[in-house]
Amino acid sequence: MALEKTKEKLRKADTALAREALGAIAALEEQLKLKDRQIRRMRLDFETIIEVVSQVNARSLKTELIENFTLNTIMGQFAVHRAFIMRQENHLSDRIVLTVSKNVSVPSVSFKSDSPLAKALIKKEKPFRLRHATGLLRYKEFRPIAETGLELCAPLIKRHENGDMELKGIIVLDKKFGRFPFSESDVDFLSLLSSMVAISLHNAQLYQRSIYDEMTQVFSRGHFDAHLFQEIERAKRYHSGGSHQPYSISLVMFDIDDFKMFNDKYGHQVGDTVLKAVARAVKKSVRSSDVVARYGGEEFCVVLPETSKENAIRAAERIRKTVEGLKIATPCGFVGVTISIGVATYPDDASTTQELIREADKALYRAKALGKNRVEVAEGRKPSGDRE
């Protein structure tokens, strides 16, 4: 209010000095409006970062969810119509490949995370405009990326505690809608977001390594224990809701027959080859919802959710025949193995995780005792009136 009165007095004075003062006031007001817009933009960016951190953390164990959410967020934030992400293929691979593409066709291209191109992208460190990255065109893997005609490339760099930097991937964006180019604040925001995404992808890979058996690449014993416990707890909750529909969880346990003798005859290197081949074959012979895990040594488990005992027996027999039919290429020539299998079902044979494992294990050893290369089933719990 006071400023408006002052401006009115200056207008009435209508002198050169008054007009100069009015001009200075107008320029100052314009600067204040600009600062206000910048502060509001910074506040919006900050709120977006907080939301992204929250959402990425919620998806922090699944790389596919992380990258899809990230790309959708960035495209919405910057009003971008086309974009894609390249990242390390999986926790076993060091190759950076195209994983998500939105409205843009990208030629098949990949490069290693320790390649000269990766090192050059790490040196860039912050997001850069593709048209200014002529130095990167000497790497043949980068040319198809540049030829997409997109605008901005953001390296996803994980900074390790020892100071090393590792490239986890890149995000490539098109121009923004409208006439406004990417501003320096846009680039700074994208740089911060890229660092967060790199950390999340790295953590997701560490998690993947922790839940898989390193040799066979089926799930580890720890993950199996946790998964089976969660499945049984879910089944208990399902029944506690008053449903009369049975919710059965079956467990298949098997081990390779005479594996110690096999190792003694062919050596542990061939034995490892056999373990890997059996694990791969079993994974291919079960449903995507089934969980295959290495229980220890040559012993494996398969958790079959929502599977009755009858269906579990059929699945176990299919697994047995699959392994029996394998011809595994080794340095000693083609070899074959057989497995013995035990099957138990919740709640028919057990009421807890430990009981279910014990009953499946007992059935497995009965299969061993009865001649191997066969399926045996838990005998079930006796009714209370039948107990001796």
C-alpha positions as CSV (number, residue, x, y, z in Angstrom):
1,M,0.0,0.0,0.0
2,A,2.8,2.4,0.9
3,L,4.6,1.6,-2.3
4,E,1.5,2.4,-4.3
5,K,1.1,5.8,-2.6
6,T,4.8,6.6,-3.4
7,K,4.3,5.6,-7.0
8,E,1.2,7.8,-7.2
9,K,3.1,10.8,-5.8
10,L,6.0,10.3,-8.3
11,R,3.5,10.1,-11.2
12,K,1.9,13.4,-10.1
13,A,5.3,15.1,-9.8
14,D,6.0,14.3,-13.5
15,T,9.6,15.3,-13.3
16,A,12.6,13.6,-15.0
17,L,13.8,12.4,-11.6
18,A,10.3,11.1,-10.7
19,R,10.1,9.2,-14.0
20,E,13.5,7.7,-13.4
21,A,12.4,6.6,-9.9
22,L,9.2,5.1,-11.3
23,G,11.3,3.2,-13.9
24,A,13.6,1.9,-11.2
25,I,10.6,0.8,-9.1
26,A,9.1,-1.0,-12.1
27,A,12.4,-2.9,-12.8
28,L,12.6,-3.9,-9.2
29,E,9.1,-5.2,-9.2
30,E,9.8,-7.2,-12.3
31,Q,12.9,-8.7,-10.6
32,L,10.8,-9.6,-7.5
33,K,8.2,-11.3,-9.7
34,L,11.0,-13.3,-11.4
35,K,12.4,-14.3,-8.0
36,D,9.0,-15.3,-6.8
37,R,8.5,-17.5,-9.8
38,Q,11.9,-19.0,-9.2
39,I,11.1,-19.7,-5.5
40,R,7.8,-21.3,-6.4
41,R,9.5,-23.4,-9.1
42,M,12.2,-24.5,-6.5
43,R,9.5,-25.3,-4.0
44,L,7.6,-27.4,-6.6
45,D,10.9,-29.2,-7.6
46,F,11.6,-29.8,-3.9
47,E,8.1,-31.3,-3.3
48,T,8.6,-33.4,-6.5
49,I,11.9,-34.7,-5.2
50,I,10.4,-35.6,-1.9
51,E,7.6,-37.5,-3.7
52,V,10.0,-39.2,-6.0
53,V,12.3,-40.3,-3.1
54,S,9.3,-41.7,-1.3
55,Q,7.9,-43.5,-4.4
56,V,11.3,-44.8,-5.6
57,N,12.0,-46.2,-2.1
58,A,8.7,-48.0,-2.2
59,R,9.8,-49.6,-5.4
60,S,13.5,-50.0,-4.4
61,L,13.7,-53.8,-4.8
62,K,12.3,-54.0,-8.4
63,T,14.3,-52.4,-11.2
64,E,11.4,-52.4,-13.6
65,L,9.1,-50.5,-11.2
66,I,11.9,-48.0,-10.4
67,E,12.6,-47.1,-14.1
68,N,9.0,-47.0,-15.2
69,F,8.1,-44.7,-12.3
70,T,11.2,-42.5,-12.9
71,L,10.6,-42.1,-16.7
72,N,6.9,-41.3,-16.2
73,T,7.8,-38.7,-13.5
74,I,10.5,-37.1,-15.6
75,M,8.3,-36.9,-18.7
76,G,5.5,-35.3,-16.7
77,Q,7.8,-32.9,-14.9
78,F,9.4,-31.6,-18.0
79,A,6.5,-32.0,-20.5
80,V,8.4,-34.4,-22.6
81,H,6.7,-36.7,-25.2
82,R,9.6,-39.1,-26.0
83,A,12.2,-40.7,-23.7
84,F,14.0,-44.0,-23.0
85,I,16.2,-45.6,-20.3
86,M,19.1,-47.9,-20.6
87,R,20.4,-49.7,-17.6
88,Q,22.4,-52.8,-16.5
89,E,20.5,-55.8,-17.8
90,N,20.3,-57.6,-14.4
91,H,22.3,-58.4,-11.3
92,L,24.4,-61.0,-13.3
93,S,25.2,-58.8,-16.3
94,D,27.5,-55.8,-16.7
95,R,25.9,-54.9,-20.0
96,I,23.8,-51.7,-20.3
97,V,20.9,-52.3,-22.5
98,L,17.6,-50.6,-23.5
99,T,14.9,-51.4,-21.0
100,V,12.1,-48.9,-21.3
101,S,11.2,-46.8,-24.3
102,K,8.3,-44.3,-24.5
103,N,7.2,-43.2,-28.0
104,V,10.6,-43.5,-29.5
105,S,12.2,-46.2,-31.6
106,V,15.8,-47.0,-30.5
107,P,18.0,-49.4,-32.4
108,S,19.3,-52.4,-30.5
109,V,22.4,-51.2,-28.8
110,S,24.3,-52.2,-25.7
111,F,27.7,-51.5,-24.1
112,K,29.5,-52.7,-21.0
113,S,29.4,-50.7,-17.7
114,D,33.3,-50.5,-17.8
115,S,33.7,-49.8,-21.5
116,P,35.4,-46.7,-22.9
117,L,31.9,-45.2,-23.6
118,A,30.8,-45.8,-20.0
119,K,33.9,-44.1,-18.7
120,A,33.3,-41.1,-21.1
121,L,29.7,-40.8,-19.8
122,I,31.0,-40.9,-16.2
123,K,33.4,-38.0,-17.1
124,K,30.4,-36.0,-18.4
125,E,28.8,-36.6,-14.9
126,K,25.9,-34.3,-15.3
127,P,23.1,-34.2,-17.9
128,F,24.2,-32.9,-21.3
129,R,22.7,-32.0,-24.6
130,L,23.2,-34.6,-27.3
131,R,23.9,-32.1,-30.0
132,H,26.9,-30.9,-27.9
133,A,28.3,-34.4,-27.4
134,T,30.1,-34.7,-30.7
135,G,33.1,-36.2,-28.9
136,L,31.1,-39.2,-27.9
137,L,30.3,-40.0,-31.6
138,R,33.7,-41.8,-31.9
139,Y,32.1,-44.6,-29.9
140,K,30.0,-46.7,-32.3
141,E,27.6,-47.7,-29.5
142,F,26.7,-44.1,-28.9
143,R,25.9,-43.1,-32.5
144,P,22.4,-44.8,-32.5
145,I,21.6,-43.0,-29.3
146,A,22.6,-39.6,-30.8
147,E,20.7,-40.4,-34.0
148,T,17.4,-40.7,-32.2
149,G,17.2,-36.9,-32.4
150,L,16.4,-36.5,-28.7
151,E,17.6,-33.6,-26.7
152,L,19.1,-34.5,-23.3
153,C,21.2,-37.4,-21.9
154,A,21.5,-37.9,-18.1
155,P,24.1,-40.5,-17.0
156,L,23.0,-42.6,-14.0
157,I,26.1,-42.7,-11.8
158,K,26.5,-44.5,-8.5
159,R,29.2,-42.9,-6.4
160,H,30.8,-45.5,-4.1
161,E,32.2,-44.8,-0.6
162,N,35.8,-45.3,-1.9
163,G,35.3,-42.5,-4.4
164,D,34.8,-44.8,-7.4
165,M,32.0,-44.0,-9.8
166,E,30.0,-46.7,-11.6
167,L,27.6,-46.1,-14.6
168,K,24.3,-47.8,-13.9
169,G,22.7,-46.6,-17.1
170,I,21.4,-43.4,-18.9
171,I,18.1,-41.5,-19.3
172,V,17.6,-39.8,-22.7
173,L,14.8,-37.2,-23.1
174,D,13.3,-35.4,-26.1
175,K,12.8,-31.6,-26.3
176,K,10.1,-30.1,-24.0
177,F,6.7,-29.2,-25.4
178,G,6.3,-25.6,-26.4
179,R,9.0,-23.0,-27.0
180,F,10.8,-23.3,-23.7
181,P,14.1,-25.2,-23.7
182,F,15.6,-27.0,-20.8
183,S,16.8,-24.4,-18.3
184,E,19.9,-24.8,-16.0
185,S,17.5,-25.4,-13.1
186,D,15.9,-28.2,-15.2
187,V,19.3,-29.8,-15.7
188,D,20.2,-29.5,-12.0
189,F,16.9,-31.1,-11.1
190,L,17.5,-34.0,-13.5
191,S,21.0,-34.4,-12.2
192,L,19.8,-34.8,-8.7
193,L,17.0,-37.2,-9.8
194,S,19.5,-39.3,-11.8
195,S,21.7,-39.7,-8.8
196,M,18.8,-41.0,-6.7
197,V,17.7,-43.4,-9.5
198,A,21.3,-44.7,-9.8
199,I,21.4,-45.4,-6.1
200,S,18.0,-47.2,-6.2
201,L,19.0,-49.4,-9.2
202,H,22.3,-50.3,-7.4
203,N,20.4,-51.2,-4.2
204,A,17.9,-53.3,-6.2
205,Q,20.8,-55.2,-7.8
206,L,22.4,-55.8,-4.3
207,Y,19.0,-57.2,-3.2
208,Q,18.7,-59.4,-6.2
209,R,22.2,-60.8,-5.5
210,S,21.2,-61.5,-1.9
211,I,18.1,-63.5,-2.7
212,Y,19.6,-65.8,-5.4
213,D,22.0,-68.7,-5.0
214,E,25.2,-67.5,-6.7
215,M,25.9,-70.8,-8.5
216,T,22.5,-72.0,-9.7
217,Q,20.7,-68.7,-9.9
218,V,17.5,-70.1,-8.3
219,F,16.4,-68.5,-5.0
220,S,18.6,-68.8,-1.9
221,R,17.7,-70.7,1.3
222,G,17.0,-67.5,3.1
223,H,14.6,-66.2,0.5
224,F,12.9,-69.6,0.4
225,D,12.4,-69.6,4.2
226,A,10.9,-66.1,4.2
227,H,8.7,-66.8,1.1
228,L,7.2,-70.0,2.5
229,F,6.5,-68.4,5.8
230,Q,4.7,-65.5,4.1
231,E,2.7,-67.9,1.9
232,I,1.5,-69.9,4.9
233,E,0.7,-66.7,6.9
234,R,-1.3,-65.5,3.9
235,A,-3.2,-68.8,3.8
236,K,-4.0,-68.5,7.5
237,R,-5.4,-65.0,7.0
238,Y,-7.4,-66.3,4.0
239,H,-9.0,-69.0,6.2
240,S,-9.5,-66.6,9.2
241,G,-11.8,-64.5,7.0
242,G,-14.4,-67.2,7.1
243,S,-13.9,-68.6,3.6
244,H,-14.7,-72.2,3.1
245,Q,-12.6,-72.5,0.0
246,P,-9.4,-74.5,0.7
247,Y,-6.2,-72.5,0.3
248,S,-3.5,-75.1,-0.2
249,I,0.2,-74.6,-0.4
250,S,2.4,-77.5,-1.5
251,L,6.1,-78.0,-1.1
252,V,8.2,-80.1,-3.3
253,M,11.7,-81.1,-2.0
254,F,14.1,-83.1,-4.1
255,D,17.8,-83.9,-4.3
256,I,20.0,-85.5,-6.9
257,D,20.4,-89.2,-6.5
258,D,23.9,-90.5,-5.5
259,F,25.4,-87.0,-6.1
260,K,28.4,-87.6,-3.8
261,M,29.4,-90.7,-5.9
262,F,28.8,-88.6,-9.0
263,N,31.2,-85.9,-7.7
264,D,33.8,-88.5,-6.8
265,K,33.6,-90.0,-10.3
266,Y,33.6,-86.8,-12.4
267,G,34.9,-84.1,-10.1
268,H,33.3,-81.1,-8.5
269,Q,33.5,-79.0,-11.6
270,V,31.2,-81.4,-13.5
271,G,29.0,-81.6,-10.4
272,D,28.6,-77.8,-10.5
273,T,27.6,-78.0,-14.1
274,V,25.0,-80.6,-13.3
275,L,23.6,-78.5,-10.4
276,K,23.2,-75.5,-12.8
277,A,21.6,-77.6,-15.5
278,V,19.1,-79.2,-13.1
279,A,18.2,-75.8,-11.6
280,R,17.6,-74.3,-15.1
281,A,15.5,-77.3,-16.2
282,V,13.3,-77.2,-13.1
283,K,12.7,-73.4,-13.4
284,K,11.5,-73.9,-16.9
285,S,9.1,-76.8,-15.9
286,V,7.2,-74.9,-13.2
287,R,4.8,-71.9,-13.3
288,S,6.0,-68.4,-13.0
289,S,4.3,-68.1,-9.6
290,D,6.2,-71.1,-8.2
291,V,9.4,-70.4,-6.3
292,V,12.4,-72.7,-6.9
293,A,15.2,-72.5,-4.3
294,R,18.4,-74.2,-3.5
295,Y,17.9,-75.7,0.0
296,G,21.5,-76.8,0.4
297,G,24.1,-78.9,-1.4
298,E,22.3,-80.9,-4.0
299,E,18.9,-80.4,-2.4
300,F,16.2,-78.1,-3.9
301,C,12.7,-76.9,-3.0
302,V,9.8,-75.7,-5.0
303,V,7.0,-73.7,-3.3
304,L,3.7,-74.2,-5.2
305,P,1.1,-71.6,-4.0
306,E,-2.6,-72.4,-4.3
307,T,-1.8,-76.0,-5.2
308,S,-3.6,-79.0,-3.9
309,K,-1.8,-82.2,-3.1
310,E,-3.1,-83.9,-6.3
311,N,-1.8,-81.1,-8.5
312,A,1.5,-81.0,-6.6
313,I,2.0,-84.7,-7.3
314,R,1.5,-84.0,-11.0
315,A,3.9,-81.1,-10.9
316,A,6.5,-83.2,-9.0
317,E,6.2,-86.0,-11.5
318,R,6.7,-83.5,-14.3
319,I,9.8,-82.2,-12.6
320,R,11.2,-85.8,-12.1
321,K,10.7,-86.7,-15.8
322,T,12.2,-83.4,-16.9
323,V,15.4,-84.0,-15.0
324,E,15.5,-87.7,-16.0
325,G,15.4,-86.7,-19.6
326,L,18.4,-84.3,-19.4
327,K,21.5,-84.9,-21.3
328,I,24.0,-82.5,-19.8
329,A,27.1,-81.5,-21.7
330,T,30.2,-81.5,-19.6
331,P,34.0,-81.8,-20.2
332,C,33.5,-85.5,-19.6
333,G,30.9,-85.8,-22.2
334,F,27.1,-86.0,-21.8
335,V,25.9,-87.1,-18.4
336,G,22.5,-87.7,-16.9
337,V,21.1,-87.8,-13.3
338,T,17.9,-88.6,-11.6
339,I,16.2,-87.1,-8.5
340,S,14.1,-88.3,-5.6
341,I,11.1,-86.1,-4.6
342,G,9.0,-85.6,-1.5
343,V,5.7,-83.7,-1.5
344,A,3.8,-82.2,1.4
345,T,0.8,-79.8,1.5
346,Y,-0.5,-77.2,3.9
347,P,-2.9,-77.6,5.7
348,D,-3.3,-81.4,4.9
349,D,0.0,-82.4,6.3
350,A,1.2,-79.5,8.5
351,S,0.0,-76.3,10.2
352,T,3.4,-74.5,10.3
353,T,6.3,-73.8,8.0
354,Q,8.6,-76.0,10.0
355,E,6.1,-78.9,10.0
356,L,5.6,-78.6,6.2
357,I,9.4,-78.7,5.6
358,R,9.7,-81.7,7.9
359,E,6.9,-83.7,6.2
360,A,8.3,-83.0,2.7
361,D,11.8,-84.0,3.9
362,K,10.5,-87.2,5.4
363,A,8.7,-88.0,2.1
364,L,11.9,-87.3,0.2
365,Y,13.9,-89.7,2.3
366,R,11.2,-92.3,1.9
367,A,11.6,-91.9,-1.9
368,K,15.3,-92.6,-1.4
369,A,14.7,-95.6,0.7
370,L,12.2,-97.1,-1.9
371,G,14.6,-97.0,-4.8
372,K,15.2,-93.4,-5.8
373,N,14.1,-91.6,-9.0
374,R,10.5,-91.5,-7.7
375,V,7.9,-89.2,-6.0
376,E,6.7,-89.9,-2.5
377,V,4.0,-88.0,-0.7
378,A,3.6,-87.0,3.0
379,E,1.2,-89.3,4.8
380,G,-0.9,-86.5,6.3
381,R,-1.9,-85.8,9.8
382,K,-3.9,-88.4,11.6
383,P,-7.2,-87.2,13.2
384,S,-6.9,-86.8,17.0
385,G,-9.1,-89.8,17.7
386,D,-6.8,-92.1,15.7
387,R,-3.7,-91.3,17.8
388,E,-2.2,-94.1,19.7
